Amino acid sequence: MEALVEAVGATRQAPVYVQSARPSVGRGALSPESIARTLGALLPEQAIVVNEAATSGFMIPAMTAAAAPHDWLDLTGGAIGQGLPSAVGAAVACPDRRVLALEGDGAGMYTLQSLWTMAREQLDITVVIFANRKYAILQVELLRVGAGNPGRKAMDMLDLSRPDLDWVALAKGMGVPATRATSAEEFNSQLARSLAASGPTLIEAVL
């Protein structure tokens, strides 16, 4: 390496650190951006974030870059459904830390039974369901593979409405207290309450 440095004439430079400010909480209409802002503002120190928000979570890493120190568990790509059980594992491994599971509604349906385990073991997990009523990540993949203009039947396979999933009812049926947010202000207050409470809670963020 030293020979390479000498060959290219590189000079030693001190690293430059960019200090970002924590964002303010989101306001107004509930959206992936407003949720990301609120997460960046309210994320507690030493939290463990399990991110399976998929297309709804694209802005979260940037918005949480200046948040309190935390750990981050993410998808490796190519599959969905690991978010909720990963949150269970993180909470069991680190019972003194708050776990925040950021979950797309489609991905969450793969391993819904994890909610029951959270309730049974009274794990300190806050689950945020990004309820956009579709497998949006698979719609993106259709575009990536050049599927052209998918027809109605193909798009129906990626739709999670008719009927809409009721995540509040699903969570309560598993023993997890749950609320529904339809505005940024509702989400902000629900997230703050959840982070201050013990045991599991679920917030259905309707997008």
C-alpha positions in Angstrom: 0.0 0.0 0.0 2.8 2.4 0.8 4.3 1.7 -2.6 1.0 2.5 -4.2 0.8 5.8 -2.3 4.3 6.7 -3.4 3.6 5.7 -7.0 0.5 7.9 -7.3 1.9 10.8 -5.3 -0.9 10.7 -2.7 -0.7 12.9 0.3 -2.0 12.3 3.8 -5.2 14.3 4.5 -7.2 14.5 7.7 -10.7 13.1 7.4 -13.5 15.6 7.0 -16.6 14.8 9.1 -19.9 16.3 8.2 -22.1 17.0 11.2 -25.8 16.8 10.3 -28.6 18.2 12.5 -31.4 15.9 13.6 -34.5 16.7 11.6 -37.7 18.1 13.1 -40.7 15.8 13.3 -42.9 15.5 10.3 -46.0 17.6 9.9 -49.2 17.5 7.9 -50.1 14.6 5.6 -48.6 11.2 6.6 -46.0 10.1 4.1 -42.8 8.1 4.0 -40.9 11.4 4.2 -42.8 12.6 7.3 -42.4 9.3 9.0 -38.6 9.3 8.2 -38.3 12.8 9.7 -40.1 11.8 12.9 -37.9 8.7 13.2 -34.8 10.8 12.9 -36.1 13.2 15.5 -37.4 10.7 18.1 -35.1 7.6 17.8 -33.9 6.9 21.3 -30.2 6.3 22.1 -29.0 2.7 21.6 -32.1 1.7 19.7 -31.9 -1.2 17.3 -33.6 -0.5 14.0 -34.8 -3.4 11.9 -35.6 -2.0 8.5 -37.9 -3.8 6.1 -39.9 -0.8 5.0 -38.9 -1.5 1.4 -40.0 1.3 -1.0 -41.5 3.3 1.9 -38.1 3.4 3.7 -35.8 4.9 1.0 -35.5 8.2 3.0 -35.0 6.7 6.5 -31.2 6.2 6.4 -30.6 9.8 5.5 -33.1 11.1 8.0 -31.7 9.0 10.9 -28.0 9.7 10.1 -27.9 12.4 12.8 -30.1 10.6 15.2 -29.0 9.3 18.6 -26.4 6.4 18.3 -28.2 3.3 17.2 -27.7 -0.1 15.4 -29.2 -0.9 12.1 -30.3 -4.3 10.7 -31.4 -4.3 7.0 -32.4 -6.6 4.2 -29.7 -8.3 2.2 -31.8 -8.2 -0.9 -33.8 -10.7 -2.9 -36.3 -11.7 -0.2 -38.8 -10.2 2.2 -40.3 -11.4 5.4 -37.4 -11.3 7.8 -38.2 -8.0 9.5 -40.5 -9.1 12.3 -38.6 -12.3 13.3 -35.3 -10.3 13.2 -36.9 -7.8 15.6 -37.8 -10.6 17.9 -34.2 -11.9 17.8 -32.8 -8.4 18.5 -35.1 -7.9 21.5 -34.3 -11.3 23.0 -30.5 -10.7 22.5 -30.6 -7.1 23.8 -33.5 -6.9 26.4 -32.2 -3.5 27.7 -32.6 -1.8 24.3 -35.6 -0.6 22.4 -36.2 -2.3 19.1 -37.9 -0.5 16.3 -39.2 -2.7 13.4 -40.0 -0.7 10.3 -42.2 -3.0 8.2 -44.0 -2.9 4.8 -47.5 -4.3 5.0 -46.7 -6.9 2.3 -43.5 -8.1 4.0 -45.2 -8.2 7.4 -47.8 -10.7 6.2 -45.0 -13.3 5.6 -44.2 -13.6 9.3 -47.3 -12.2 11.1 -47.0 -14.8 13.8 -44.0 -12.9 15.2 -46.4 -10.5 16.8 -47.7 -13.3 19.0 -44.2 -14.0 20.2 -43.6 -10.3 21.0 -46.8 -10.4 23.1 -46.0 -13.7 24.8 -42.5 -12.6 25.8 -43.4 -9.0 26.4 -40.5 -7.8 24.2 -39.8 -4.0 24.0 -40.5 -3.7 20.3 -42.2 -0.9 18.4 -43.6 -2.1 15.1 -44.4 0.5 12.4 -46.4 -0.9 9.5 -46.2 1.2 6.3 -49.6 0.4 5.0 -49.6 1.3 1.3 -51.9 -1.6 0.5 -49.6 -3.1 -2.2 -46.4 -5.0 -2.8 -44.8 -1.8 -4.2 -41.3 -3.3 -4.2 -42.5 -6.0 -6.6 -44.0 -3.3 -8.9 -40.5 -1.8 -8.9 -39.0 -5.2 -9.8 -41.4 -5.6 -12.7 -40.0 -2.3 -14.1 -36.4 -3.4 -13.5 -36.8 -6.6 -15.5 -38.4 -4.8 -18.4 -41.9 -6.3 -18.0 -43.3 -3.4 -20.0 -46.9 -2.5 -19.2 -48.3 -5.2 -16.8 -52.0 -6.0 -17.3 -54.7 -5.8 -14.7 -54.4 -9.4 -13.6 -50.7 -9.0 -13.0 -51.2 -5.9 -11.0 -54.0 -7.5 -9.0 -51.4 -10.0 -7.8 -49.5 -7.2 -6.1 -52.5 -5.5 -4.6 -53.3 -5.7 -0.9 -56.7 -4.1 -0.9 -60.2 -5.6 -1.4 -60.3 -6.1 1.6 -57.7 -3.8 3.2 -55.6 -5.4 5.8 -56.6 -4.2 9.3 -53.3 -4.2 11.1 -54.7 -2.9 14.3 -57.1 -5.8 14.5 -54.4 -8.3 13.5 -52.0 -7.0 16.2 -54.7 -7.0 18.9 -55.7 -10.5 17.9 -52.1 -11.6 18.6 -52.0 -9.7 22.0 -50.1 -6.6 20.8 -51.6 -3.2 21.6 -52.0 -1.2 18.4 -53.0 2.2 17.0 -53.6 3.6 13.6 -52.1 6.9 12.3 -53.5 8.8 9.3 -51.6 12.1 9.8 -48.1 13.0 10.7 -49.3 14.5 14.0 -51.1 11.3 15.0 -48.0 9.3 14.1 -45.7 11.5 16.1 -47.7 11.2 19.3 -48.3 7.5 18.9 -44.6 6.8 18.3 -43.5 8.9 21.3 -46.0 7.0 23.5 -44.8 3.7 22.2 -41.1 4.5 22.7 -41.8 5.5 26.3 -43.8 2.3 27.1 -42.6 -1.2 28.0 -43.6 -4.2 26.0 -44.6 -4.4 22.3 -46.8 -2.0 20.4 -47.8 -1.6 16.7 -48.5 1.5 14.8 -50.3 1.1 11.4 -49.2 4.1 9.4 -51.8 4.5 6.6 -50.2 5.9 3.5 
